[in-house]
Amino acid sequence: MTAVSPVPWTDPERQWLEERVAATELAWLTLDVDVATLRVEIDNFALIHHERLGPLYARLDELEALVAEARAARTGDPEDRRRAAAARRVVDELPDLDALFATVREAAEATEPVVAPPRVRPGKEAQRLYRELARQAHPDLSTDPAEQERRSAFIARANEAYALGDTGALRALAEEWSTAPESAPAPDAPDRGAWLEQRLAWLTARVAALAAERVELESTAMGGLLALGAGDPDRLLAELADQLLAKAAELQAELSRLLTWAPPDAAPGDNGPSAGRHASAPDRQEYPGMFQQIPTADVADLPSDAVLLDVREQDEWDAGHAADALHIPMSQFTARLDEVPDAPLYVLCRVGGRSAQVVQYLIAQGREAVNVDGGMFAWEQAGRPMVSSSGDQAFVL
């Protein structure tokens, strides 16, 4: 008769704890990777959202201010003036460029140049490696303060590699940690049960905290937008850009209507209630609703040999301009009038306000000048070629 080895006795409560800890640990690690991935994706989406759409939002703010100011100039209504002042406050004032460039130069001399982090979405292999590193090296796996500090420093390196999607660095870190001592008691140790209970309580609290963080991230503005474009954020950004451009076109059309509107009983040359107020108007850099009607041309109607005069500021010119245009900022125009060629001029700014002022001034000087309706904004929308001073992709600032 063959002897049968007895089945080892297992404490049911201990076995239940082992299974619960293993299951909760898996849930924690999975959720930890999901939240870390979401955090990286939101940061990257916010960065590219700002780079691509930031200028469009700024343009809309400026157009809304110009429309409000033009309407207030037409009606003279105190409430319209209040709205115009509020809209103008939204538009950021341009900094003193000399001071700004001096600050940039000083920073460049004092520190190494800052390189923007690449836009990365960690892949499946990076997620797997990161999960295994967290399972093995998380600081809370040890109760010894010195060991916790060592683990925290190690996990910080793992977090950095994961944020960059650097699979090679994560593999190297996993190999480095493979010889690290484990802090959990052995399965047959007397204090194993107490450790399991503490571990389960910590894991449960951590899962709840991560779930709350995920809800918070998803409820942010960028998180909500990212959810709309799940799987294809570039397509979402393109759709948002189209919507913003359509809104800008509506505002530009409204601005053009306000610039050319006159009451039915207006005398020839009268441009409505704003006529004659320019001298007492607030000192605005761009306030087209206050001008008398001036010669205007659409971008599509410009002659092929048109002499273009761009009166925007230097940073706007540097960002993007027509290659053959002459650049004289409006702030320097009267001092540099002798540089203006004696020929019919087509004057551009960003949306047509500053150029209207320059055209009005040139006409008063006996010069022939035409305001380009919509400025460089209309030029860009029409697909006309632009160049930048840096050689980078040109855009209208």
C-alpha positions in Angstrom: 0.0 0.0 0.0 1.4 3.3 -1.0 1.6 6.0 1.6 -0.2 9.2 0.6 1.5 12.5 1.6 -0.9 14.7 3.6 -2.2 17.9 2.0 -0.5 20.9 3.7 -2.9 22.7 6.0 -3.7 26.3 4.9 -5.3 28.9 7.1 -8.5 29.9 5.1 -8.3 33.5 6.4 -4.7 33.8 5.4 -5.4 32.3 1.9 -8.3 34.8 1.5 -6.0 37.7 2.4 -3.4 36.5 0.0 -5.9 36.4 -2.8 -7.5 39.8 -1.9 -4.1 41.5 -1.7 -3.0 40.0 -5.1 -6.3 41.1 -6.8 -6.2 44.6 -5.2 -2.5 45.0 -6.1 -3.3 44.1 -9.7 -6.2 46.7 -9.7 -3.9 49.3 -8.2 -1.1 48.8 -10.7 -3.4 48.8 -13.6 -5.1 52.0 -12.4 -1.8 53.6 -11.6 -0.6 53.1 -15.2 -3.9 54.3 -16.6 -3.8 57.5 -14.5 -0.1 58.1 -15.3 -0.8 57.6 -19.0 -3.8 60.0 -18.8 -1.7 62.6 -17.0 1.0 62.4 -19.7 -1.6 62.5 -22.5 -3.4 65.6 -21.0 -0.1 67.4 -20.6 1.0 66.7 -24.1 -2.5 67.6 -25.5 -2.4 70.9 -23.5 1.0 71.7 -25.0 0.1 71.1 -28.6 -3.4 72.8 -28.0 -1.6 75.9 -26.9 0.9 75.9 -29.7 -1.7 75.3 -32.5 -4.7 77.2 -31.2 -3.3 79.8 -28.9 -2.8 82.3 -31.7 -6.3 81.7 -32.9 -7.8 82.4 -29.5 -5.8 85.6 -29.2 -7.0 86.6 -32.7 -10.6 86.0 -31.7 -10.1 88.1 -28.5 -8.7 90.9 -30.6 -11.5 90.7 -33.2 -14.2 90.7 -30.5 -12.6 93.8 -29.0 -12.5 95.5 -32.4 -16.1 94.7 -33.2 -17.2 95.9 -29.8 -15.2 99.2 -30.2 -16.6 99.7 -33.7 -20.1 99.2 -32.5 -19.6 101.6 -29.6 -18.1 104.2 -31.9 -21.2 103.9 -34.2 -23.9 104.0 -31.6 -22.3 106.2 -28.8 -24.3 104.1 -26.4 -22.8 104.0 -22.9 -23.6 100.3 -22.5 -21.9 99.5 -25.8 -18.9 101.6 -24.6 -18.8 99.6 -21.4 -18.8 96.3 -23.4 -16.1 97.6 -25.7 -13.9 98.5 -22.7 -14.5 95.1 -21.1 -13.6 93.3 -24.4 -10.4 95.3 -24.7 -9.3 94.4 -21.2 -9.4 90.7 -22.3 -6.7 91.4 -24.9 -3.3 91.1 -23.4 -1.1 94.2 -23.7 2.0 93.7 -25.7 5.1 93.8 -23.5 7.9 96.3 -23.9 9.9 94.4 -26.6 13.3 95.8 -25.7 12.9 94.8 -22.1 11.6 91.4 -23.1 14.5 90.7 -25.4 16.9 91.9 -22.7 15.4 89.5 -20.2 15.6 86.6 -22.7 19.2 87.3 -23.4 20.1 87.5 -19.8 18.3 84.2 -19.2 20.1 82.6 -22.1 23.5 83.7 -20.8 22.7 82.5 -17.2 21.2 79.1 -18.0 21.3 76.3 -20.5 18.6 76.6 -23.2 15.3 74.9 -22.2 14.2 72.2 -24.6 10.5 71.5 -24.7 9.7 67.8 -23.9 8.7 65.7 -26.9 5.0 64.9 -27.4 4.9 61.2 -26.3 2.2 58.6 -25.6 3.7 55.7 -23.7 3.2 52.4 -25.6 2.0 49.0 -24.3 5.6 47.8 -23.6 6.4 50.9 -21.6 3.2 50.5 -19.7 4.0 46.8 -18.9 7.6 47.7 -17.8 6.4 50.6 -15.7 3.7 48.4 -14.0 6.4 45.7 -13.1 8.7 48.4 -11.7 5.9 49.8 -9.5 5.1 46.3 -8.3 8.6 45.6 -7.3 10.0 49.0 -6.2 7.2 51.1 -4.8 8.3 52.9 -1.6 5.3 51.6 0.4 6.5 48.0 0.0 9.0 48.8 2.7 8.6 50.1 6.3 12.2 51.1 6.7 12.6 54.9 6.2 16.0 54.6 4.5 14.7 51.9 2.2 11.6 54.0 1.4 13.8 56.9 0.5 15.9 54.7 -1.8 12.8 53.4 -3.5 11.3 56.8 -3.9 14.4 58.0 -5.7 14.3 54.9 -7.9 10.6 55.3 -8.8 11.2 59.0 -9.6 13.6 57.8 -12.3 11.0 55.3 -13.5 8.4 58.0 -13.7 10.6 60.2 -15.8 11.4 57.4 -18.2 7.8 56.5 -18.5 6.7 60.1 -19.2 9.2 60.1 -22.1 8.0 56.7 -23.3 11.6 55.5 -23.1 11.2 51.7 -23.2 15.0 51.2 -23.2 15.5 53.2 -20.0 12.6 51.3 -18.3 14.2 47.9 -19.3 17.5 49.1 -17.8 15.8 50.2 -14.6 14.0 46.8 -14.4 17.4 45.0 -14.8 18.9 47.3 -12.1 16.1 46.5 -9.7 16.1 42.7 -10.3 18.7 42.3 -7.5 17.0 44.5 -5.0 15.9 42.9 -1.7 12.1 42.4 -1.1 10.7 43.9 2.1 7.6 41.7 2.4 7.7 38.9 5.0 8.1 35.4 3.7 4.9 33.4 3.1 5.4 31.3 6.2 6.6 34.1 8.5 4.5 34.7 11.7 3.9 38.3 10.9 2.7 37.6 7.3 -1.0 37.9 8.3 -0.6 41.4 9.9 1.4 42.6 6.9 -1.3 41.3 4.5 -4.0 43.3 6.4 -1.9 46.4 6.3 -1.1 45.9 2.7 -4.8 45.4 1.8 -5.8 48.6 3.6 -3.1 50.6 1.9 -4.0 49.2 -1.6 -7.7 49.9 -1.1 -7.0 53.5 -0.1 -4.6 53.9 -3.0 -7.1 52.5 -5.6 -9.7 55.0 -4.2 -7.3 57.9 -4.5 -6.3 57.0 -8.0 -9.9 56.6 -9.1 -10.6 60.1 -7.7 -7.6 61.5 -9.5 -8.7 60.0 -12.8 -12.2 61.6 -12.4 -10.5 64.9 -11.6 -8.3 64.7 -14.7 -11.1 63.7 -16.9 -13.2 66.7 -15.7 -10.6 69.3 -16.5 -11.0 71.4 -19.7 -8.1 69.6 -21.4 -9.3 66.2 -20.2 -12.8 66.8 -21.5 -11.4 67.9 -24.9 -9.1 64.9 -25.0 -12.0 62.6 -24.3 -13.9 64.0 -27.3 -10.9 63.2 -29.5 -10.0 59.8 -28.0 -7.7 58.0 -30.3 -7.2 60.9 -32.7 -6.4 64.1 -30.9 -4.9 65.6 -34.0 -8.2 65.4 -35.8 -9.9 67.1 -32.9 -7.4 69.9 -33.0 -8.0 70.4 -36.7 -11.7 70.5 -36.1 -11.3 73.0 -33.3 -9.1 75.2 -35.5 -11.7 75.1 -38.3 -14.4 76.2 -35.8 -12.2 79.0 -34.5 -11.4 80.2 -38.1 -15.1 80.2 -38.9 -15.8 82.3 -35.8 -13.0 84.6 -36.8 -14.5 85.0 -40.3 -17.9 85.9 -38.8 -16.3 88.5 -36.6 -14.3 89.9 -39.5 -17.4 90.1 -41.6 -19.2 91.9 -38.8 -16.2 94.3 -38.4 -16.3 95.0 -42.1 -20.0 95.7 -41.9 -19.5 98.2 -39.1 -16.6 99.9 -40.9 -18.7 100.5 -44.0 -22.1 101.1 -42.4 -23.7 104.6 -42.7 -27.3 105.6 -41.8 -29.7 106.0 -44.7 -29.9 109.8 -44.4 -26.1 110.3 -44.1 -24.6 113.0 -46.3 -21.9 111.9 -48.8 -18.6 111.3 -47.0 -20.3 111.0 -43.6 -19.5 107.7 -42.0 -22.1 107.6 -39.4 -22.2 108.8 -35.7 -18.4 108.3 -35.3 -17.6 110.9 -38.0 -15.5 113.7 -36.6 -14.7 111.9 -33.3 -11.3 110.6 -34.2 -9.4 113.4 -32.6 -11.0 112.9 -29.2 -11.1 109.1 -29.3 -9.1 107.1 -26.7 -5.6 106.3 -27.7 -6.0 102.9 -29.1 -3.5 101.2 -31.4 -6.3 99.6 -33.4 -9.7 101.2 -33.3 -11.1 101.1 -36.9 -14.7 101.9 -36.0 -13.6 105.5 -35.3 -12.3 106.2 -38.8 -13.9 108.0 -41.7 -14.5 105.7 -44.7 -11.3 105.1 -46.6 -10.4 103.2 -49.8 -10.5 99.5 -49.1 -9.6 96.4 -51.2 -10.1 92.7 -50.6 -7.0 90.4 -50.7 -8.4 88.7 -53.8 -8.6 92.0 -55.7 -5.0 93.1 -55.1 -3.1 93.7 -58.3 -0.1 91.4 -59.0 2.3 94.4 -58.8 0.8 95.9 -55.6 3.2 97.7 -53.3 2.5 96.2 -49.9 3.2 98.1 -46.7 3.0 96.1 -43.5 2.6 98.4 -40.4 2.5 95.7 -37.7 5.1 95.5 -34.9 8.4 93.6 -35.2 7.3 90.4 -33.4 4.2 90.2 -35.6 6.3 90.7 -38.8 8.8 88.1 -37.6 6.1 85.5 -37.1 4.8 85.8 -40.7 4.6 88.3 -43.5 4.2 88.7 -47.2 7.6 88.2 -48.8 7.7 91.3 -50.9 6.1 93.7 -48.4 7.8 96.8 -47.0 7.8 96.8 -43.2 7.4 100.0 -41.2 5.7 99.6 -37.8 2.9 102.1 -37.2 4.7 103.2 -34.0 7.6 104.4 -36.2 5.7 105.5 -39.2 5.8 109.3 -39.0 9.5 109.2 -38.2 10.2 107.0 -41.2 7.8 108.5 -43.7 10.7 109.3 -46.1 11.1 105.5 -46.6 7.6 105.1 -48.0 7.8 104.8 -51.8 6.0 107.3 -54.0 3.5 104.8 -55.4 0.0 103.6 -54.7 0.3 101.7 -51.4 -1.8 98.7 -50.2 -1.5 98.8 -46.4 -1.7 95.8 -44.1 -1.8 95.1 -40.4 -3.3 92.1 -38.5 -7.0 92.7 -39.2 -7.3 96.1 -40.7 -7.5 98.6 -37.9 -4.0 100.0 -37.6 -3.6 100.0 -41.4 -6.8 102.1 -41.6 -5.2 104.7 -39.4 -2.1 104.7 -41.6 -4.1 105.0 -44.8 -6.1 107.9 -43.4 -2.8 109.6 -42.5 -1.3 109.0 -45.9 -4.3 110.4 -47.7 -4.1 113.5 -45.5 -0.5 113.8 -46.7 -1.7 113.7 -50.3 -0.5 110.1 -50.9 -2.4 107.4 -52.7 -3.2 104.5 -50.2 -5.7 101.6 -49.9 -6.5 99.6 -46.7 -6.3 95.8 -47.2 -9.6 94.5 -45.7 -9.0 91.9 -43.0 -5.2 92.5 -43.1 -2.8 89.6 -42.7 -5.6 87.5 -41.2 -7.5 87.7 -44.5 -4.2 87.2 -46.4 -3.6 83.9 -44.5 -7.2 82.7 -45.0 -6.9 83.3 -48.7 -3.9 81.0 -48.8 -1.5 83.7 -49.9 2.2 82.9 -49.4 3.9 84.0 -46.2 7.5 83.8 -44.8 8.9 84.2 -41.3 12.0 85.9 -40.2 13.4 82.8 -38.6 12.7 80.4 -41.5 10.2 78.5 -39.4 6.6 77.9 -40.6 5.0 81.3 -40.9 1.8 82.3 -39.1 -0.2 85.5 -38.2 0.6 86.6 -34.7 
